[in-house]
Amino acid sequence: MFQATRRRLALWYTTVTAVLLLLFATGFYLYVRSTLIERVDDTLEHVVEVVERSLVIEPVRLSDIPFRVNVEASFRDNADTAEDDHIDLEWFSPTGELLWSTLSEPLEISLHPNDTGETVHLSADHLLRQVTKRVQLGRYVLGYLRVSHPWFEVTKPIRQLIVDLTLGTIFMVMSVAAIGWFLSGLAMKPVRESYQRLKQFTADASHELRNPIAMIQTNVQVALADPDLDSPLQRQQLKVVERLTQRLGRLVNDLLFLARVDSGIIQPQWQPVPLDALLMEVIEEQQLLAAEKGISLSLHFVETPSEEFVGEHCAIFPALSDDAFTLLGDWDQLARLFTNLVSNALQYTVASTENPGEASVQVELQQLQRLSHVGGRNTQSLLRVQVRDTGIGISESALPQLFDRFYRVDPARKHDTAAGSGLGLAIAKAIIENHHGQIQVESILHQGTTVTVTFPVSKLDPHN
């Protein structure tokens, strides 16, 4: 329990930190990327301004446009350069014809003015950042100046930044996971110690209460056996005290059992347990109570195939040997388990005076064979016990809390004060978990409840 809580705390620490680091890394990446792009755009705009100021404009006679740019005088140096990070210039006529360029080969890019930078894709791995400026003198367009900058000035540092951020984030997440595991252990230490002290106190208190309760019960029984006790009132009061001490004794025993299970003191005494014989003993012990309440209590050994499990890759086979219903377990714990389940079913089943035969509790034992792999031939033997009653049922909203300690569904189960304390199903679940089994409860209000317990028959490791 504490290890699971510690893992959840460490996982939450790591998850929250990873999300925060991811948000920080994303924001930092976008900020650096936008900063690099702005720097390139500023460079391009500065080049445009410089070139625009250096243009040599001449008057032209006998033309619709009275001015023109002297390309030879404006762009004197058209030498090719071997550098990859240089800025390329292109000059276009007012009609969009390329007149001058620093590029060895013209770019196959349509001309459209844009005062802000834009990214142009030449190929999958070749990108340019461009600014195209319309050069005007008054209302006359003299031409277009296009300035291009290689995009790797942005991609190269961005790629390195991504690598650095990824490695840094992974390292930080791993560090936070280790630190979270350490801190969650420190945080859980006082809780673990308090829980251990509470379990020890429960076990010690339960153990210490057993002797005085037993002494009270013995004295009450001696007093009831006294032939000189003639007062009916005193005899009735002593019987009430006897019932209360018996109930208190059962409560103390249940608390002591759960405390010892939690602390690991109680270990199952593994031995072959014939479940059919054990259930027959339980039914025999509960028959008197069932007869007093007018309830039909029966035990059935099912050996016929059932279609219920076919869709779930299970099949039911007849018991072919005497030990078909035998599993490795603790006889006392299993007897306590099924005694609790049967007594609960009897307690919440009420016989009708008009139809006394309708009230029933049926215990059913089946042997199952479950396929280990879908479509495979490997099988695992299971024993399934179902306790089915026609009682008052349990509401669907109360089913998840059934196995909580001291939980009782009082609104749906109005019963006398001599009923259990709400520890029976908690004890049943603990016993089933000790035997690596499973329990499932299905119920419909005013129709009945079915409790299904499944145990593996394969050999268990006593030290597991």
C-alpha positions in Angstrom: 0.0 0.0 0.0 2.7 2.5 1.0 4.9 1.5 -2.0 2.0 2.1 -4.3 1.4 5.5 -2.7 5.0 6.4 -2.9 5.1 5.5 -6.6 2.0 7.6 -7.3 3.6 10.6 -5.5 6.9 10.2 -7.4 4.9 9.9 -10.6 3.0 13.0 -9.9 6.2 14.9 -9.1 7.7 13.7 -12.3 4.6 14.4 -14.5 4.1 17.9 -13.2 7.7 18.8 -13.6 7.9 17.2 -17.1 4.8 19.3 -18.1 6.3 22.5 -16.7 9.7 21.8 -18.4 7.9 21.0 -21.7 6.0 24.3 -21.5 9.2 26.2 -20.6 11.2 24.5 -23.4 8.5 25.2 -26.0 8.2 28.8 -24.9 12.0 29.3 -24.9 12.2 27.6 -28.4 9.5 29.9 -29.8 11.2 32.9 -28.3 14.6 32.1 -29.7 13.2 31.2 -33.1 11.2 34.5 -33.3 14.3 36.4 -32.2 16.5 34.9 -34.9 13.9 35.5 -37.5 13.5 39.2 -36.4 17.3 39.5 -36.5 17.4 38.2 -40.1 14.5 40.5 -41.1 16.2 43.5 -39.6 19.3 42.7 -41.6 17.3 42.4 -44.8 15.5 45.6 -44.2 18.7 47.4 -43.4 20.2 46.1 -46.7 17.2 47.3 -48.6 17.5 50.8 -47.1 21.2 51.0 -47.9 20.8 49.8 -51.5 17.8 52.0 -52.0 19.8 55.1 -50.9 22.6 54.1 -53.2 20.5 53.8 -56.4 21.5 56.1 -59.2 18.3 57.6 -60.7 18.4 59.3 -64.1 15.8 61.3 -66.0 14.5 59.7 -69.2 13.1 61.7 -72.2 10.4 60.5 -74.5 9.1 57.9 -72.1 6.0 57.2 -70.0 8.2 57.0 -67.0 10.4 60.1 -66.7 13.0 58.4 -64.5 15.0 55.2 -64.5 17.6 53.5 -62.4 21.1 53.2 -63.8 21.8 49.6 -63.1 25.4 49.7 -64.0 26.1 52.7 -61.8 23.9 51.5 -58.9 25.2 47.9 -58.8 28.9 48.0 -59.5 30.0 44.7 -57.9 28.4 41.5 -59.3 31.2 39.1 -58.3 30.2 35.6 -57.3 31.1 34.6 -53.7 31.8 31.2 -52.3 30.3 32.0 -49.0 27.0 30.4 -48.1 25.8 33.0 -45.7 26.0 36.0 -47.9 23.0 38.2 -48.8 21.8 38.0 -52.4 20.3 41.0 -54.3 18.0 41.0 -57.3 16.8 44.0 -59.3 13.7 43.8 -61.4 12.3 46.3 -63.9 8.8 47.9 -63.3 7.4 45.1 -65.4 9.0 42.3 -63.3 11.9 41.5 -65.6 15.1 40.5 -63.8 17.8 43.0 -64.7 20.6 42.3 -62.3 21.3 39.6 -59.6 24.1 38.4 -57.4 22.8 34.8 -57.9 24.6 32.5 -60.3 21.2 31.1 -61.4 17.9 33.0 -61.3 15.4 32.0 -58.7 12.2 30.5 -60.0 10.1 32.5 -57.6 7.2 34.8 -58.6 7.7 38.4 -57.8 5.4 40.0 -55.3 6.3 42.9 -53.0 6.3 42.4 -49.3 7.8 44.9 -46.8 8.1 42.2 -44.1 10.2 39.0 -44.3 8.7 35.8 -45.7 10.1 32.3 -45.9 10.4 30.8 -49.4 10.8 27.1 -50.0 13.1 26.3 -52.9 13.3 22.6 -52.0 12.8 20.3 -49.0 16.2 21.4 -47.6 16.7 24.8 -49.1 14.9 27.8 -47.8 15.4 31.5 -48.1 14.2 34.5 -46.1 13.2 37.3 -48.5 12.2 40.9 -48.5 10.9 42.4 -51.8 10.7 46.3 -51.9 8.9 48.3 -54.6 11.1 51.3 -55.4 9.1 54.4 -56.3 9.8 58.0 -57.1 6.6 59.9 -56.4 3.9 57.9 -58.1 6.3 56.3 -60.6 7.5 52.7 -60.0 11.2 52.5 -60.8 11.6 48.7 -60.2 11.7 46.0 -57.5 14.5 45.2 -55.2 14.5 41.6 -53.7 16.9 40.7 -50.9 17.4 37.1 -50.0 19.1 35.6 -46.9 19.8 31.8 -46.4 17.5 30.3 -43.9 20.1 28.1 -42.3 21.1 31.1 -40.2 17.9 30.3 -38.3 17.7 26.5 -38.7 21.2 25.7 -37.6 21.0 27.3 -34.2 17.4 26.2 -33.8 18.3 22.6 -34.4 21.1 22.8 -31.9 18.8 24.5 -29.5 16.2 21.6 -29.9 18.9 19.0 -29.2 20.1 20.9 -26.1 16.6 21.4 -24.8 15.7 17.8 -25.4 18.8 16.5 -23.5 18.3 19.0 -20.8 14.6 18.1 -20.4 15.3 14.4 -20.2 18.1 14.9 -17.7 15.8 17.2 -15.6 12.9 14.7 -15.7 15.1 11.8 -14.7 16.6 13.9 -11.9 13.2 15.0 -10.7 12.0 11.4 -10.8 14.8 10.3 -8.6 14.4 13.3 -6.2 10.6 12.7 -6.2 11.1 9.1 -5.2 13.4 10.1 -2.4 11.1 13.0 -1.2 8.0 10.8 -1.4 9.8 8.2 0.8 10.6 10.9 3.3 7.0 12.1 3.2 5.6 8.6 3.6 7.9 7.7 6.5 5.9 9.4 9.3 2.7 8.1 7.7 4.1 4.6 7.6 5.3 4.8 11.2 1.9 6.1 12.4 0.1 3.4 10.5 2.4 0.7 12.0 1.8 2.1 15.5 -2.0 2.2 14.8 -1.9 -1.5 13.7 0.2 -2.5 16.6 -2.2 -0.6 19.0 -5.2 -2.4 17.4 -3.6 -5.8 17.7 -2.5 -5.2 21.3 -5.8 -3.7 22.4 -7.7 -6.5 20.7 -5.5 -9.1 22.4 -5.8 -7.5 25.8 -9.6 -7.2 25.5 -10.1 -10.9 24.8 -9.3 -12.1 28.4 -11.7 -9.7 30.2 -14.5 -10.4 27.7 -14.0 -14.1 28.1 -14.1 -13.8 31.9 -17.3 -11.7 31.8 -18.9 -14.3 29.5 -17.8 -17.2 31.7 -19.2 -15.5 34.9 -22.5 -14.7 33.1 -22.8 -18.3 32.0 -22.1 -19.5 35.5 -24.7 -17.1 36.9 -27.2 -18.4 34.4 -26.5 -22.0 35.4 -27.2 -21.2 39.1 -30.4 -23.1 40.1 -31.0 -20.5 42.8 -31.5 -17.7 40.3 -35.3 -17.4 40.3 -35.9 -13.9 39.2 -36.9 -13.8 35.5 -35.8 -10.2 35.2 -32.3 -11.0 36.4 -32.1 -14.0 34.1 -33.2 -11.9 31.1 -30.6 -9.2 31.9 -27.9 -11.8 32.2 -28.9 -13.2 28.8 -28.6 -9.8 27.3 -25.2 -9.4 28.9 -24.2 -12.7 27.4 -25.3 -11.8 23.9 -23.5 -8.5 24.1 -20.2 -10.1 25.3 -20.5 -12.7 22.6 -20.9 -9.9 20.0 -18.1 -7.9 21.5 -15.9 -11.0 21.5 -16.5 -11.6 17.8 -15.7 -7.9 17.1 -12.4 -8.1 19.0 -11.5 -11.4 17.2 -12.3 -9.7 13.8 -10.2 -6.7 14.7 -7.3 -8.9 15.9 -7.5 -11.0 12.7 -7.4 -7.9 10.4 -4.6 -6.3 12.4 -2.5 -9.4 12.2 -3.2 -9.8 8.4 -2.2 -6.1 7.8 1.0 -6.6 9.8 1.8 -9.9 8.1 1.8 -11.8 11.3 -0.8 -14.3 10.1 0.5 -16.5 7.3 -1.8 -19.2 5.7 -1.1 -22.7 6.8 -0.9 -24.3 3.4 -2.4 -27.7 3.0 -4.6 -29.5 0.5 -8.2 -28.4 1.2 -11.1 -30.3 -0.3 -13.4 -27.4 -0.9 -16.5 -29.7 -1.3 -16.0 -31.2 2.2 -15.4 -27.8 3.7 -18.6 -26.3 2.1 -20.6 -29.3 3.4 -19.4 -28.6 6.9 -20.3 -24.9 6.6 -23.7 -25.8 5.3 -24.3 -28.3 8.1 -23.3 -25.7 10.7 -25.7 -23.1 9.2 -28.6 -25.4 8.6 -30.1 -24.8 12.1 -30.1 -21.0 11.6 -31.6 -21.4 8.1 -34.3 -23.7 9.5 -35.2 -21.2 12.3 -35.7 -18.5 9.7 -37.6 -20.7 7.3 -34.9 -20.4 4.5 -34.0 -23.2 2.2 -30.2 -23.7 2.4 -28.6 -26.0 -0.2 -25.2 -27.0 -1.7 -24.8 -28.0 -5.4 -21.8 -29.4 -7.2 -22.1 -28.3 -10.8 -20.4 -30.7 -13.3 -22.3 -29.8 -16.5 -20.8 -27.5 -19.2 -22.1 -23.9 -19.1 -22.1 -21.5 -22.0 -21.5 -18.6 -19.8 -17.7 -18.8 -20.0 -17.4 -19.9 -23.6 -17.2 -16.3 -24.8 -14.5 -15.5 -22.2 -12.3 -18.4 -23.3 -13.3 -20.6 -20.4 -15.0 -24.0 -20.3 -16.5 -26.1 -17.5 -15.6 -29.7 -17.3 -17.0 -32.5 -15.1 -15.1 -33.5 -12.0 -13.4 -36.7 -13.0 -11.4 -37.4 -9.9 -11.9 -37.3 -6.1 -9.6 -34.3 -5.7 -11.1 -32.2 -8.5 -12.4 -29.7 -5.9 -9.1 -29.6 -3.9 -6.9 -26.6 -3.7 -3.9 -25.6 -1.7 -5.0 -23.2 1.1 -5.7 -22.7 4.8 -8.6 -24.7 6.1 -9.4 -22.4 9.0 -9.3 -19.2 6.9 -11.4 -20.7 4.1 -14.0 -22.0 6.6 -14.2 -18.5 8.1 -14.6 -17.0 4.6 -17.5 -19.2 3.6 -19.1 -19.1 7.0 -19.2 -15.3 6.7 -20.6 -15.4 3.2 -23.3 -17.9 4.0 -24.3 -16.3 7.3 -24.5 -12.9 5.5 -26.8 -14.4 2.9 -29.0 -15.9 5.6 -29.0 -12.7 7.7 -30.4 -10.6 4.8 -32.9 -13.2 3.4 -36.3 -13.1 5.0 -38.9 -15.8 4.5 -42.3 -14.7 3.5 -45.2 -16.0 5.6 -47.4 -16.4 2.4 -44.7 -18.2 0.4 -42.2 -19.7 2.8 -40.6 -21.8 0.1 -39.4 -18.9 -2.0 -36.7 -17.8 0.5 -33.5 -19.6 -0.4 -29.7 -19.5 -0.2 -27.9 -21.7 -2.7 -24.2 -22.5 -2.6 -22.7 -23.7 -5.9 -19.3 -25.2 -6.5 -17.9 -25.5 -10.0 -14.6 -26.5 -11.5 -13.5 -24.3 -14.5 -10.7 -24.5 -17.0 -9.5 -21.1 -18.3 -7.4 -20.8 -21.4 -4.2 -19.1 -20.7 -3.9 -17.6 -24.2 -6.6 -16.8 -26.7 -6.7 -19.6 -29.2 -4.1 -21.6 -27.2 -4.2 -24.9 -25.5 -2.7 -24.0 -22.1 -5.4 -24.1 -19.4 -5.6 -23.1 -15.8 -7.8 -24.9 -13.3 -10.1 -22.7 -11.2 -12.7 -23.4 -8.5 -15.7 -21.1 -8.4 -18.0 -20.8 -5.5 -21.2 -18.8 -5.8 -23.4 -17.9 -2.8 -26.8 -16.9 -4.2 -29.6 -15.6 -2.1 -33.1 -14.2 -2.6 -32.7 -11.5 0.0 -33.3 -7.7 0.0 -30.4 -7.0 -2.3 -27.9 -4.1 -2.4 -28.1 -0.9 -4.3 -25.7 -0.4 -7.2 -24.2 2.7 -5.6 -23.3 0.8 -2.4 -21.4 -2.1 -4.2 -18.0 -0.3 -4.4 -17.9 0.3 -0.6 -19.0 -3.2 0.4 -15.5 -4.4 1.3 -14.6 -1.3 3.3 -14.2 -1.9 7.0 -17.1 -1.1 9.3 -19.2 -0.3 6.2 -22.9 -1.3 6.4 -25.6 -0.5 3.9 -28.1 0.6 6.6 -30.6 2.3 4.3 -31.1 -0.8 2.2 -30.6 -3.3 5.1 -32.7 -2.6 8.1 -31.7 -5.3 10.5 -31.6 -5.8 14.2 -28.8 -4.6 16.5 -27.4 -8.1 16.9 -26.1 -7.9 13.3 -22.5 -7.8 12.4 -20.1 -4.9 12.7 -19.3 -4.5 9.0 -16.0 -6.4 9.1 -17.2 -9.7 7.6 -16.6 -8.8 3.9 -13.3 -7.0 4.7 -12.1 -10.3 6.4 -13.4 -12.2 3.4 -11.5 -10.1 0.9 -8.3 -10.4 3.0 -8.6 -14.2 3.0 -9.3 -14.3 -0.7 -6.3 -12.1 -1.4 -4.1 -14.4 0.7 -5.2 -17.3 -1.5 -4.7 -15.3 -4.7 -8.4 -15.5 -5.6 -11.0 -13.0 -6.7 -14.4 -12.0 -5.4 -17.3 -10.3 -7.2 -20.7 -9.2 -5.9 -23.7 -8.8 -8.1 -27.0 -7.7 -6.6 -30.5 -6.3 -7.5 -32.6 -4.6 -5.0 -35.5 -6.7 -3.6 -34.4 -9.6 -5.8 -31.2 -11.0 -4.3 -27.4 -11.0 -4.2 -24.9 -13.3 -5.8 -21.3 -13.5 -4.4 -18.8 -15.2 -6.7 -15.4 -16.4 -5.4 -12.8 -17.8 -7.7 -9.6 -19.6 -6.6 -6.7 -20.9 -8.8 -6.2 -24.6 -8.3 -2.6 -24.6 -9.5 0.1 -25.2 -6.9 0.9 -22.1 -4.9 4.2 -21.1 -3.5 3.8 -20.9 0.3 6.5 -18.2 0.5 4.8 -16.0 -2.1 
